[in-house]
């Protein structure tokens, strides 16, 4: 008894644990408060969950409060906390039991401590005795490896992570195979050209490589172009100096693919496999903050979220992971996420420990180097950056009279496009918790062409990643450029309202271009084009025509799509009341709300929160009088709710610093790129801030929520668990 209490006191004193709430099925009185402490490894270990159950097991407590968990101690001996596979005597693998009583596969822990890391991954006790560091990552040749176990998709908290066997070396097959090496490797190559070969015989990617019908494989990706003038007719004697035309674009899959998605059942079985239609394989580099502030629950949740990402990448997708703190380290080169690739990637991620400072620039530099040095390239390439702190190596803080930091210094020239090489990799930045530098993370994403998400509640980290990769794994259009040209000889372009997308008007005033880049499946873009319309004697006026030039990422072929001419009727006199286009009005409201957010943020940064709140309130009043608001348009309702939320997050300087700034910047990122970002409850199914979610994002998000605790409602059960940890501490 005494030894158990001693261990419990050590664990509580080191603050290594997280609270796990009692489940709805517990037979305890409602007034009984039951909590249990679990370490990071226990949180990730499937052995802590009932077989076939979707909820954590909660042992009957002997008293109200905290106690040492017998089940978690037992599971830590049965399951290796690094590779998450069973440890069984006689299975052909040596087992190392540390002085703190936690056990691991010998080859797993040997790679973890190869360079002097003497901290237990489970309880973080410092060891005096460590296993010899001469062991390789691979099991001993000729020994039996654990058999693969196919988990039910909703079986446990980490059911998303398959327990897959480590590959045995083969004298011929593995001659040129590049194996993943652990994070604590001796050295890194000077050039990161050791990416795994793509094997170009597979032109498509999916959950598994399988033969598709000719109808599906040859399906042509397409786009839709729709145009909406703000009014359908205007008196011929009138001139208009700022007439608006909405250009609406949508990336669509072929009819066969759409039919296949519609035929997927809407029950749990539909979550076992993401759409199997051909898709473009991706190269993904995740740049992860493992500084000291990530210790404990944050790191455990990050490992779980990365497990979800690893599981949902296809066999032709490649992943590399950069871990950074005071310095940055490549955990492994770009590797295809086959069964063995996933297992080894998971093992490398689970070996991470948190310590040191925050050097975002170094992490991004290595992430960019991986992309630059690739000897082979998948058609889609993206970087995911996650940090919970502020870079304290490259840029200094702002405020208190200090000038605004130069956030361009955090980005390598190749990512930001400053080297004029035409090579640019979007960085999708995730600010984690209340202490991250939202301004720098937003700037990094904005400069590179990525999005910025604010992960306010730690428990939604996996959902935020799921929403992001749901889009990245569904790219159907690349290098999209939109050209707008005036048709009538007396017309002239006034402006192109394209948000963050680069746009330009030609000197003749009759042509304009918008560089859009990649589009996800079913993703939409709306741009407002303003033109000058002269008086005329004819019965109609041709305004503009739109042409889209883009590349199909699967076939690498360039396609061109042109719209019909946009025309309006020109009667002699106006007939009745002028009817404003609802589509045009809706997008005007979006742009006006985004402009108000930017102005409010500027006022808040100079310390005038009263003015910031007033700007947002005035915008809400203007929006309430518009045509779309009076017709109860969903986007307009969502914009009002979002503006109101931002007002509340400007109630005081403390609230604004803790969450208001990040919330506004994530909203600006979403509206300027017209792409979904995570902020507040924006990934929750009941949220109104969902204007840009695509079906593939929703599908991946639903899968994440279902896998957390077996059903979408499980996520809502988990959110209160950690919400108190995201509350900011007074500064």
C-alpha positions as CSV (number, residue, x, y, z in Angstrom):
1,X,0.0,0.0,0.0
2,X,2.8,2.4,0.9
3,X,4.6,1.9,-2.4
4,X,1.4,2.7,-4.4
5,X,0.8,5.9,-2.4
6,X,4.4,6.8,-3.0
7,X,4.0,6.4,-6.8
8,X,0.7,8.3,-6.7
9,X,2.3,11.2,-4.9
10,X,5.2,11.3,-7.4
11,X,2.8,11.3,-10.3
12,X,0.6,14.0,-8.9
13,X,3.6,16.1,-7.9
14,X,5.1,16.0,-11.4
15,X,1.7,17.0,-12.9
16,X,2.0,14.3,-15.5
17,X,-1.6,13.3,-15.7
18,X,-5.0,14.3,-17.0
19,X,-8.5,13.9,-15.7
20,X,-10.7,11.3,-17.2
21,X,-14.4,11.8,-16.5
22,X,-16.7,9.0,-15.5
23,X,-18.7,7.6,-18.3
24,X,-22.5,7.7,-18.7
25,X,-22.7,4.0,-18.0
26,X,-21.0,4.1,-14.6
27,X,-23.2,2.8,-11.8
28,X,-22.3,5.6,-9.4
29,X,-24.7,8.1,-7.9
30,X,-24.9,11.4,-10.0
31,X,-23.4,13.3,-7.1
32,X,-20.3,11.2,-7.0
33,X,-17.3,12.8,-8.6
34,X,-15.0,10.2,-10.0
35,X,-11.6,11.1,-11.6
36,X,-8.7,9.0,-12.6
37,X,-5.1,10.0,-13.4
38,X,-3.6,8.7,-16.6
39,X,-0.2,9.3,-18.0
40,X,0.5,10.3,-21.6
41,X,1.3,6.8,-22.6
42,X,-1.7,5.4,-20.8
43,X,-3.9,8.0,-22.5
44,X,-2.6,6.7,-25.9
45,X,-2.7,3.0,-25.0
46,X,-5.7,1.0,-26.3
47,X,-5.3,-1.4,-23.4
48,X,-6.9,1.1,-21.1
49,X,-10.2,0.7,-23.0
50,X,-12.7,-2.1,-22.8
51,X,-12.6,-4.4,-25.8
52,X,-15.3,-3.4,-28.2
53,X,-16.3,-0.5,-26.1
54,X,-16.3,3.1,-27.1
55,X,-15.7,4.6,-23.7
56,X,-12.9,4.5,-21.1
57,X,-13.3,2.2,-18.3
58,X,-13.5,3.7,-14.8
59,X,-12.7,1.4,-11.9
60,X,-14.8,1.6,-8.8
61,X,-13.1,4.0,-6.5
62,X,-12.5,3.3,-2.9
63,X,-13.0,6.9,-2.0
64,X,-13.9,10.2,-3.6
65,X,-10.9,11.8,-5.3
66,X,-7.7,10.5,-7.0
67,X,-6.0,7.2,-6.7
68,X,-3.5,5.1,-8.5
69,X,-5.0,3.3,-11.4
70,X,-4.5,-0.5,-11.3
71,X,-5.8,-0.8,-14.8
72,X,-3.4,1.7,-16.2
73,X,-0.4,0.1,-14.4
74,X,-1.4,-3.3,-15.7
75,X,-1.8,-2.0,-19.3
76,X,1.5,-0.3,-19.2
77,X,3.1,-3.7,-18.6
78,X,1.1,-5.4,-21.3
79,X,1.4,-2.8,-24.0
80,X,4.6,-1.1,-25.2
81,X,3.9,2.7,-24.7
82,X,6.2,3.5,-27.7
83,X,4.9,1.3,-30.5
84,X,1.5,0.5,-28.9
85,X,1.8,-3.2,-29.6
86,X,1.4,-6.1,-27.1
87,X,4.3,-7.3,-25.1
88,X,4.2,-11.0,-24.7
89,X,6.7,-13.4,-23.3
90,X,8.0,-15.8,-26.0
91,X,7.0,-13.6,-28.9
92,X,10.7,-13.3,-30.1
93,X,11.2,-9.7,-28.8
94,X,13.2,-8.8,-25.7
95,X,11.3,-6.8,-23.0
96,X,13.0,-4.2,-20.9
97,X,11.5,-3.4,-17.5
98,X,12.8,-0.1,-16.1
99,X,13.5,0.7,-12.4
100,X,10.2,2.6,-12.4
101,X,8.4,-0.7,-13.2
102,X,7.3,0.3,-16.7
103,X,8.1,-2.1,-19.5
104,X,8.9,-1.7,-23.2
105,X,10.1,-3.6,-26.2
106,X,13.9,-3.5,-25.9
107,X,14.4,-2.3,-29.5
108,X,11.8,0.5,-28.9
109,X,13.3,1.9,-25.8
110,X,16.9,1.4,-27.0
111,X,16.2,3.7,-29.9
112,X,14.5,6.1,-27.5
113,X,17.5,6.4,-25.3
114,X,20.3,6.0,-27.9
115,X,21.7,9.4,-27.2
116,X,21.4,9.7,-23.5
117,X,17.6,10.3,-23.0
118,X,17.1,8.7,-19.6
119,X,13.5,9.7,-19.0
120,X,10.7,7.2,-18.8
121,X,8.1,7.9,-21.6
122,X,5.3,6.9,-19.3
123,X,6.0,8.5,-15.9
124,X,9.0,10.7,-16.9
125,X,11.0,9.4,-14.0
126,X,14.8,9.8,-14.5
127,X,16.5,6.4,-14.9
128,X,19.9,5.6,-13.5
129,X,20.1,2.4,-15.5
130,X,19.3,2.4,-19.2
131,X,19.3,-0.3,-21.9
132,X,22.4,-0.6,-24.1
133,X,22.1,1.8,-27.1
134,X,23.5,-0.6,-29.7
135,X,20.2,-2.0,-30.6
136,X,18.7,-1.1,-34.0
137,X,15.2,0.0,-34.7
138,X,14.4,-3.3,-36.4
139,X,13.7,-6.5,-34.5
140,X,16.3,-9.3,-34.7
141,X,16.2,-10.9,-38.1
142,X,14.5,-14.3,-38.1
143,X,12.5,-13.6,-35.0
144,X,8.7,-13.6,-35.0
145,X,7.1,-10.2,-35.1
146,X,3.7,-9.3,-33.7
147,X,0.8,-10.2,-35.9
148,X,-1.4,-7.4,-37.3
149,X,-4.6,-6.9,-35.5
150,X,-7.5,-5.3,-37.3
151,X,-9.2,-3.0,-34.8
152,X,-12.8,-2.0,-35.2
153,X,-12.8,1.6,-36.3
154,X,-14.6,2.7,-33.1
155,X,-13.0,0.4,-30.7
156,X,-10.9,2.7,-28.6
157,X,-9.4,6.2,-28.1
158,X,-6.5,5.3,-30.4
159,X,-8.3,2.8,-32.6
160,X,-7.3,4.9,-35.5
161,X,-3.8,3.7,-35.0
162,X,-3.5,0.2,-36.4
163,X,-1.2,-2.2,-34.6
164,X,0.9,-3.2,-37.5
165,X,4.0,-5.4,-37.6
166,X,7.5,-4.0,-38.1
167,X,8.9,-5.3,-41.4
168,X,11.5,-7.9,-41.5
169,X,14.5,-7.1,-43.7
170,X,14.6,-8.9,-47.0
171,X,17.9,-9.4,-48.8
172,X,16.6,-8.2,-52.1
173,X,13.3,-6.5,-51.5
174,X,14.8,-4.1,-48.9
175,X,18.1,-3.5,-50.7
176,X,17.0,0.0,-51.8
177,X,14.3,0.5,-49.2
178,X,14.8,3.6,-47.0
179,X,13.7,2.9,-43.5
180,X,12.4,5.4,-41.0
181,X,14.9,6.2,-38.3
182,X,14.1,7.4,-34.8
183,X,14.1,11.0,-33.8
184,X,17.4,10.7,-31.8
185,X,19.5,9.6,-34.7
186,X,23.2,10.3,-34.8
187,X,23.2,12.8,-37.7
188,X,21.2,14.1,-40.5
189,X,22.2,14.2,-44.2
190,X,23.3,17.5,-45.7
191,X,20.8,17.0,-48.5
192,X,17.3,15.6,-47.8
193,X,17.1,13.7,-51.1
194,X,16.5,10.4,-49.3
195,X,12.7,10.5,-49.9
196,X,11.1,7.2,-50.6
197,X,10.5,6.4,-54.3
198,X,7.0,7.1,-55.6
199,X,6.8,4.0,-57.8
200,X,5.0,5.8,-60.6
201,X,3.1,2.7,-61.7
202,X,0.4,3.8,-59.2
203,X,-1.0,7.1,-60.4
204,X,-3.7,7.4,-57.9
205,X,-3.9,7.3,-54.1
206,X,-6.4,6.0,-51.6
207,X,-6.8,4.1,-48.4
208,X,-5.4,1.2,-50.4
209,X,-4.2,0.7,-54.0
210,X,-6.9,-1.2,-55.8
211,X,-8.2,-1.5,-59.4
212,X,-10.8,1.0,-60.4
213,X,-13.3,0.8,-63.2
214,X,-12.5,2.6,-66.4
215,X,-15.4,4.9,-65.7
216,X,-13.9,6.0,-62.4
217,X,-10.2,6.0,-63.3
218,X,-10.8,8.1,-66.4
219,X,-13.2,10.4,-64.7
220,X,-12.4,14.0,-65.8
221,X,-12.2,16.6,-63.1
222,X,-14.2,19.7,-64.0
223,X,-15.2,23.1,-62.8
224,X,-18.4,25.1,-62.9
225,X,-18.5,28.8,-63.6
226,X,-21.6,30.9,-62.7
227,X,-22.0,34.6,-63.0
228,X,-24.5,36.9,-61.3
229,X,-25.0,40.6,-62.1
230,X,-26.2,42.6,-59.2
231,X,-29.4,43.4,-61.1
232,X,-30.7,41.8,-64.3
233,X,-31.7,45.0,-66.0
234,X,-30.8,48.7,-65.9
235,X,-32.3,51.7,-67.8
236,X,-30.4,52.3,-71.0
237,X,-30.0,56.0,-70.2
238,X,-28.2,55.4,-66.9
239,X,-24.5,55.1,-66.4
240,X,-23.0,53.0,-63.6
241,X,-19.5,53.7,-62.2
242,X,-19.3,50.6,-59.9
243,X,-21.6,47.9,-61.2
244,X,-20.9,44.5,-59.5
245,X,-20.8,41.1,-61.1
246,X,-20.3,38.0,-59.0
247,X,-18.0,35.3,-60.4
248,X,-18.8,31.9,-58.7
249,X,-16.4,29.0,-59.2
250,X,-16.9,25.4,-58.0
251,X,-14.5,22.4,-58.3
252,X,-16.5,19.3,-59.1
253,X,-15.7,15.7,-59.4
254,X,-17.1,13.6,-62.3
255,X,-20.6,12.3,-62.1
256,X,-19.4,8.7,-61.4
257,X,-17.5,9.9,-58.3
258,X,-20.5,12.0,-57.1
259,X,-22.7,9.0,-57.5
260,X,-20.3,6.8,-55.5
261,X,-20.3,9.4,-52.6
262,X,-24.1,9.6,-52.7
263,X,-24.4,5.8,-52.5
264,X,-22.2,5.6,-49.3
265,X,-24.5,4.8,-46.4
266,X,-24.8,7.3,-43.7
267,X,-24.3,4.9,-40.8
268,X,-21.1,3.8,-39.0
269,X,-20.0,1.6,-41.9
270,X,-19.5,4.7,-44.0
271,X,-16.8,5.8,-41.6
272,X,-14.7,2.7,-42.2
273,X,-13.3,4.1,-45.5
274,X,-12.9,7.5,-47.0
275,X,-14.2,7.9,-50.5
276,X,-12.3,5.4,-52.7
277,X,-12.5,7.4,-55.9
278,X,-9.1,8.3,-57.5
279,X,-7.4,11.2,-55.8
280,X,-4.1,13.0,-56.0
281,X,-1.3,11.7,-53.7
282,X,0.3,14.3,-51.4
283,X,3.6,15.0,-49.8
284,X,3.0,16.3,-46.3
285,X,5.5,17.6,-43.8
286,X,4.3,18.3,-40.3
287,X,6.4,20.7,-38.2
288,X,5.6,20.1,-34.6
289,X,6.4,22.1,-31.5
290,X,7.9,19.9,-28.7
291,X,9.1,22.7,-26.5
292,X,8.8,22.4,-22.7
293,X,5.4,24.0,-22.6
294,X,4.0,21.0,-24.6
295,X,4.8,18.6,-21.8
296,X,2.0,16.5,-20.4
297,X,-1.5,16.5,-21.9
298,X,-0.7,18.7,-24.9
299,X,2.0,16.3,-26.1
300,X,-0.2,13.3,-25.5
301,X,-3.0,14.9,-27.6
302,X,-0.6,15.9,-30.3
303,X,0.6,12.3,-30.6
304,X,-2.9,11.1,-30.8
305,X,-3.8,13.6,-33.5
306,X,-0.7,12.6,-35.5
307,X,-1.8,9.0,-35.1
308,X,-5.0,10.0,-36.8
309,X,-3.1,11.8,-39.6
310,X,-0.8,8.8,-40.2
311,X,-3.7,6.4,-40.3
312,X,-5.7,8.4,-42.8
313,X,-2.9,9.0,-45.3
314,X,-2.9,6.6,-48.3
315,X,-0.2,4.2,-49.4
316,X,1.0,6.7,-52.1
317,X,0.9,9.7,-49.8
318,X,4.3,10.5,-48.2
319,X,4.8,12.0,-44.7
320,X,7.8,13.5,-42.9
321,X,7.9,14.9,-39.4
322,X,10.0,17.7,-38.0
323,X,10.1,18.2,-34.2
324,X,11.4,21.5,-33.0
325,X,12.1,23.1,-29.7
326,X,15.4,25.0,-29.2
327,X,16.6,23.2,-32.4
328,X,14.8,21.2,-35.0
329,X,15.2,17.5,-35.9
330,X,13.8,15.5,-38.8
331,X,12.3,12.4,-37.3
332,X,12.3,10.6,-40.6
333,X,12.5,11.3,-44.4
334,X,9.4,11.5,-46.7
335,X,8.1,8.0,-46.4
336,X,5.0,6.4,-48.0
337,X,2.3,5.6,-45.6
338,X,2.1,1.9,-46.3
339,X,1.3,-0.4,-43.4
340,X,4.9,-0.7,-42.4
341,X,5.4,3.0,-43.0
342,X,2.6,3.9,-40.7
343,X,3.8,1.7,-37.9
344,X,7.3,3.2,-38.0
345,X,6.0,6.7,-38.3
346,X,3.8,6.1,-35.2
347,X,6.8,4.7,-33.3
348,X,8.9,7.8,-34.2
349,X,6.1,10.2,-33.1
350,X,5.5,8.4,-29.9
351,X,9.2,8.7,-29.0
352,X,8.9,12.5,-28.7
353,X,9.5,14.2,-25.4
354,X,8.9,17.9,-24.6
355,X,11.7,20.2,-23.5
356,X,13.6,23.4,-24.6
357,X,12.6,26.7,-26.2
358,X,10.6,27.5,-29.3
359,X,12.5,28.0,-32.6
360,X,9.8,28.1,-35.2
361,X,12.1,29.5,-37.9
362,X,14.4,26.5,-37.6
363,X,11.5,24.0,-37.8
364,X,10.2,25.7,-41.0
365,X,13.7,25.8,-42.5
366,X,14.0,22.1,-42.2
367,X,10.5,21.5,-43.4
368,X,11.2,23.7,-46.5
369,X,14.5,21.8,-47.1
370,X,12.7,18.5,-47.2
371,X,10.3,19.9,-49.9
372,X,13.1,21.5,-51.9
373,X,15.5,18.5,-51.8
374,X,13.0,15.9,-52.9
375,X,14.3,13.8,-55.7
376,X,10.7,12.9,-56.6
377,X,7.5,14.9,-56.0
378,X,3.9,14.1,-55.5
379,X,1.6,16.6,-57.2
380,X,0.3,18.1,-54.0
381,X,2.7,19.4,-51.3
382,X,1.8,21.1,-48.0
383,X,3.3,21.9,-44.6
384,X,1.4,21.7,-41.3
385,X,2.9,23.8,-38.5
386,X,1.7,23.5,-34.9
387,X,3.0,25.6,-32.0
388,X,1.8,26.6,-28.5
389,X,4.4,29.3,-27.9
390,X,6.2,32.3,-29.2
391,X,9.4,32.1,-31.3
392,X,12.2,33.3,-29.0
393,X,15.1,32.9,-31.4
394,X,14.3,34.8,-34.6
395,X,11.9,37.6,-33.9
396,X,11.2,39.6,-30.8
397,X,7.8,40.5,-29.3
398,X,5.8,43.6,-30.2
399,X,3.8,46.0,-28.1
400,X,4.8,48.5,-25.4
401,X,6.1,50.8,-28.1
402,X,8.2,48.1,-29.8
403,X,7.9,47.9,-33.6
404,X,6.0,45.1,-35.3
405,X,8.3,42.1,-35.7
406,X,9.3,41.1,-39.2
407,X,7.5,37.7,-39.4
408,X,9.0,37.2,-42.9
409,X,12.1,36.2,-41.1
410,X,10.4,33.0,-39.8
411,X,9.8,31.8,-43.3
412,X,12.4,30.5,-45.7
413,X,12.5,32.4,-49.0
414,X,11.5,29.2,-50.9
415,X,8.2,28.9,-48.9
416,X,7.3,32.6,-49.1
417,X,8.2,32.9,-52.8
418,X,10.7,35.7,-52.1
419,X,13.4,33.8,-54.2
420,X,11.3,34.2,-57.4
421,X,11.7,30.5,-58.1
422,X,8.0,30.0,-58.5
423,X,8.2,27.4,-55.8
424,X,5.8,28.0,-52.9
425,X,4.5,25.6,-50.3
426,X,1.4,26.5,-48.3
427,X,1.9,26.4,-44.5
428,X,-1.3,25.6,-42.6
429,X,-0.5,27.0,-39.2
430,X,-2.3,25.8,-36.0
431,X,-2.0,28.0,-32.9
432,X,-2.4,25.7,-29.8
433,X,-3.7,27.1,-26.6
434,X,-3.8,30.6,-25.1
435,X,-0.1,31.4,-25.1
436,X,0.8,31.0,-28.8
437,X,1.8,34.0,-31.0
438,X,-1.3,34.4,-33.2
439,X,0.2,37.3,-35.1
440,X,3.2,35.3,-36.2
441,X,1.3,32.1,-37.0
442,X,-1.3,34.1,-39.1
443,X,1.5,35.9,-40.9
444,X,3.3,32.6,-41.7
445,X,0.1,31.1,-43.2
446,X,-0.9,34.3,-45.0
447,X,2.5,34.8,-46.6
448,X,2.8,31.2,-47.8
449,X,-0.8,30.8,-49.0
450,X,-2.0,28.6,-46.2
451,X,-4.7,28.9,-43.5
452,X,-4.4,29.8,-39.8
453,X,-6.5,27.8,-37.2
454,X,-6.9,28.7,-33.5
455,X,-7.1,25.5,-31.4
456,X,-8.6,27.1,-28.2
457,X,-9.7,23.8,-26.5
458,X,-6.9,21.3,-26.5
459,X,-9.3,18.3,-27.0
460,X,-10.3,19.5,-30.5
461,X,-6.7,19.2,-31.8
462,X,-7.4,16.0,-33.7
463,X,-10.6,17.4,-35.2
464,X,-8.7,20.5,-36.4
465,X,-6.1,18.3,-38.1
466,X,-8.8,16.1,-39.5
467,X,-10.6,19.0,-41.1
468,X,-7.4,20.2,-42.7
469,X,-6.2,16.9,-44.1
470,X,-9.8,16.2,-45.3
471,X,-9.2,19.1,-47.7
472,X,-5.5,18.3,-48.5
473,X,-6.4,14.8,-49.6
474,X,-9.1,16.0,-52.0
475,X,-7.3,18.4,-54.3
476,X,-8.9,18.2,-57.8
477,X,-7.7,21.5,-59.3
478,X,-4.2,23.0,-59.4
479,X,-2.7,26.3,-60.6
480,X,-6.1,27.8,-61.3
481,X,-6.0,31.2,-62.9
482,X,-9.1,33.2,-63.5
483,X,-9.1,35.8,-66.4
484,X,-11.9,38.4,-66.6
485,X,-12.3,40.4,-69.8
486,X,-14.7,43.2,-70.8
487,X,-16.9,42.5,-73.8
488,X,-18.5,45.8,-74.5
489,X,-15.9,48.2,-76.1
490,X,-16.8,51.0,-73.7
491,X,-16.7,49.0,-70.5
492,X,-13.8,49.2,-68.0
493,X,-12.8,47.1,-65.0
494,X,-12.8,49.1,-61.7
495,X,-11.7,46.5,-59.2
496,X,-11.3,42.8,-58.4
497,X,-12.3,41.8,-54.9
498,X,-10.4,38.6,-54.3
499,X,-9.5,38.5,-50.6
500,X,-6.0,37.2,-50.1
501,X,-5.7,35.8,-53.6
502,X,-3.2,37.7,-55.8
503,X,-5.1,39.8,-58.4
504,X,-4.1,42.4,-61.0
505,X,-5.7,44.7,-63.5
506,X,-4.0,45.3,-66.9
507,X,-3.1,48.8,-67.9
508,X,-5.8,48.9,-70.5
509,X,-8.4,48.5,-67.8
510,X,-10.2,45.8,-69.8
511,X,-8.6,42.7,-68.4
512,X,-7.9,41.3,-65.0
513,X,-6.5,38.1,-63.5
514,X,-6.8,36.3,-60.2
515,X,-4.4,33.5,-59.2
516,X,-6.3,31.0,-57.1
517,X,-4.0,27.9,-57.0
518,X,-5.4,24.7,-55.6
519,X,-9.1,23.8,-55.1
520,X,-10.4,20.9,-53.0
521,X,-13.3,18.7,-54.3
522,X,-16.6,20.6,-54.1
523,X,-14.8,23.8,-52.9
524,X,-16.2,27.1,-54.1
525,X,-14.8,30.5,-54.7
526,X,-16.6,33.8,-55.1
527,X,-15.1,37.0,-56.5
528,X,-16.7,40.4,-57.0
529,X,-15.9,42.2,-60.2
530,X,-16.7,45.9,-60.5
531,X,-17.1,47.6,-63.9
532,X,-18.1,50.9,-65.4
533,X,-21.2,50.7,-67.6
534,X,-22.0,53.5,-70.1
535,X,-25.4,54.6,-71.3
536,X,-26.5,52.9,-74.5
537,X,-29.2,52.8,-77.1
538,X,-29.3,49.0,-77.4
539,X,-31.7,46.7,-75.6
540,X,-28.9,44.8,-73.8
541,X,-25.3,45.3,-72.8
542,X,-22.7,42.5,-72.8
543,X,-20.4,43.0,-69.7
544,X,-17.7,40.5,-69.2
545,X,-16.7,36.9,-69.9
546,X,-14.7,34.6,-67.6
547,X,-12.0,32.1,-68.5
548,X,-10.4,29.6,-66.2
549,X,-7.1,27.9,-66.9
550,X,-6.1,25.1,-64.6
551,X,-4.2,21.8,-64.3
552,X,-5.7,18.4,-63.5
553,X,-3.4,17.1,-60.8
554,X,-4.1,13.4,-61.7
555,X,-3.4,13.7,-65.4
556,X,-1.1,16.8,-65.3
557,X,-3.0,18.1,-68.3
558,X,-4.0,21.8,-68.7
559,X,-7.6,22.5,-69.2
560,X,-9.5,25.7,-70.2
561,X,-13.1,26.6,-69.3
562,X,-14.9,29.7,-70.5
563,X,-18.2,31.2,-69.4
564,X,-20.9,32.7,-71.4
565,X,-21.0,36.4,-71.8
566,X,-22.6,38.2,-68.8
567,X,-25.4,40.4,-70.1
568,X,-28.0,42.7,-68.7
569,X,-31.2,44.0,-70.2
570,X,-31.4,47.8,-71.0
571,X,-35.0,48.8,-71.1
572,X,-35.9,52.4,-71.8
573,X,-37.4,52.9,-68.4
574,X,-37.1,50.8,-65.2
575,X,-39.9,48.4,-64.8
576,X,-41.0,48.1,-61.2
577,X,-38.8,47.7,-58.1
578,X,-35.2,46.9,-58.6
579,X,-34.4,43.4,-57.3
580,X,-30.9,42.9,-55.9
581,X,-29.3,39.6,-56.5
582,X,-29.2,37.6,-53.3
583,X,-25.9,35.9,-54.3
584,X,-24.2,39.2,-54.9
585,X,-25.6,40.7,-51.7
586,X,-24.4,37.6,-49.7
587,X,-20.8,38.0,-50.9
588,X,-20.8,41.8,-50.3
589,X,-21.8,41.0,-46.7
590,X,-18.9,38.5,-46.4
591,X,-16.4,41.1,-47.6
592,X,-17.8,43.8,-45.5
593,X,-17.7,41.6,-42.4
594,X,-14.1,40.7,-43.1
595,X,-13.2,44.3,-43.6
596,X,-14.8,45.2,-40.2
597,X,-12.8,42.4,-38.6
598,X,-9.6,43.8,-40.0
599,X,-10.4,47.3,-38.8
600,X,-11.4,46.1,-35.4
601,X,-8.2,44.2,-35.0
602,X,-6.2,47.3,-36.0
603,X,-8.0,49.3,-33.3
604,X,-7.5,46.6,-30.7
605,X,-3.8,46.3,-31.4
606,X,-3.3,50.0,-30.7
607,X,-5.2,49.5,-27.4
608,X,-8.6,51.0,-28.3
609,X,-11.0,48.1,-27.5
610,X,-14.0,50.4,-27.3
611,X,-13.5,51.5,-30.9
612,X,-12.9,47.9,-32.0
613,X,-16.2,46.8,-30.4
614,X,-18.0,49.8,-32.0
615,X,-16.7,48.9,-35.5
616,X,-18.0,45.3,-35.1
617,X,-21.4,46.5,-33.8
618,X,-21.8,49.0,-36.6
619,X,-21.1,46.3,-39.2
620,X,-23.7,44.0,-37.6
621,X,-26.3,46.8,-37.9
622,X,-25.5,47.4,-41.6
623,X,-25.7,43.7,-42.3
624,X,-29.1,43.4,-40.6
625,X,-30.6,45.7,-43.1
626,X,-29.4,43.8,-46.2
627,X,-31.5,41.7,-48.5
628,X,-29.8,38.5,-47.5
629,X,-30.3,39.2,-43.8
630,X,-34.0,39.8,-44.3
631,X,-34.3,36.6,-46.1
632,X,-32.5,34.8,-43.2
633,X,-29.6,33.7,-45.4
634,X,-27.5,31.2,-43.5
635,X,-24.2,32.9,-44.3
636,X,-25.4,36.2,-43.1
637,X,-26.7,34.7,-39.8
638,X,-23.3,33.0,-39.3
639,X,-21.5,36.3,-40.0
640,X,-23.6,38.1,-37.3
641,X,-22.9,35.3,-34.8
642,X,-19.2,35.5,-35.6
643,X,-19.0,39.3,-35.2
644,X,-20.9,39.0,-31.9
645,X,-18.4,36.4,-30.6
646,X,-15.5,38.7,-31.6
647,X,-17.2,41.6,-29.6
648,X,-17.3,39.4,-26.5
649,X,-13.7,38.4,-26.9
650,X,-12.8,42.1,-26.8
651,X,-14.4,42.7,-23.4
652,X,-11.0,43.4,-21.8
653,X,-7.3,43.5,-22.7
654,X,-6.8,40.2,-20.9
655,X,-9.5,38.4,-22.9
656,X,-8.3,39.9,-26.2
657,X,-4.7,38.8,-25.6
658,X,-5.8,35.3,-24.5
659,X,-8.2,34.5,-27.3
660,X,-9.7,37.5,-29.1
661,X,-6.7,38.2,-31.3
662,X,-6.4,34.5,-32.4
663,X,-10.1,34.2,-33.0
664,X,-10.2,37.3,-35.2
665,X,-7.1,36.3,-37.2
666,X,-8.4,32.8,-37.8
667,X,-11.7,34.3,-39.0
668,X,-9.8,36.7,-41.3
669,X,-7.8,33.7,-42.7
670,X,-11.0,31.8,-43.4
671,X,-12.8,34.6,-45.1
672,X,-9.9,35.9,-47.1
673,X,-9.0,32.5,-48.5
674,X,-12.7,31.2,-48.5
675,X,-11.4,28.0,-46.8
676,X,-12.5,26.4,-43.5
677,X,-10.3,27.0,-40.4
678,X,-10.8,25.8,-36.9
679,X,-11.7,28.3,-34.2
680,X,-13.9,28.2,-31.2
681,X,-16.5,25.6,-31.9
682,X,-16.1,25.9,-35.7
683,X,-15.5,22.1,-36.1
684,X,-18.6,21.3,-34.0
685,X,-21.6,20.1,-36.1
686,X,-23.9,22.6,-34.4
687,X,-21.7,25.6,-35.2
688,X,-22.7,28.3,-37.7
689,X,-19.1,29.0,-38.7
690,X,-19.1,26.3,-41.4
691,X,-19.4,28.3,-44.6
692,X,-16.4,26.8,-46.3
693,X,-16.4,23.2,-45.1
694,X,-16.4,20.7,-48.0
695,X,-17.9,17.2,-47.9
696,X,-14.5,15.6,-47.7
697,X,-13.7,17.8,-44.7
698,X,-16.9,16.9,-43.0
699,X,-16.4,13.3,-43.7
700,X,-12.9,13.3,-42.2
701,X,-14.1,15.4,-39.3
702,X,-16.9,12.9,-38.6
703,X,-14.5,10.1,-38.7
704,X,-12.3,11.8,-36.1
705,X,-15.1,12.5,-33.8
706,X,-16.4,9.0,-34.1
707,X,-13.0,7.5,-33.3
708,X,-12.4,9.6,-30.3
709,X,-15.0,7.9,-28.2
710,X,-17.0,5.8,-30.6
711,X,-19.5,8.3,-31.7
712,X,-19.7,12.0,-32.6
713,X,-21.2,12.7,-29.2
714,X,-18.0,11.4,-27.7
715,X,-16.1,14.5,-28.7
716,X,-18.6,16.6,-26.7
717,X,-18.0,14.3,-23.7
718,X,-14.3,14.9,-24.0
719,X,-14.3,18.7,-24.5
720,X,-15.2,19.5,-20.8
721,X,-12.4,17.2,-19.7
722,X,-9.7,19.5,-20.9
723,X,-11.4,22.8,-21.4
724,X,-10.1,24.1,-18.0
725,X,-6.5,23.6,-19.2
726,X,-7.1,26.0,-22.1
727,X,-8.2,28.9,-19.8
728,X,-5.5,31.6,-19.8
729,X,-3.6,32.4,-16.6
730,X,-3.4,36.1,-15.6
731,X,-0.3,37.8,-16.9
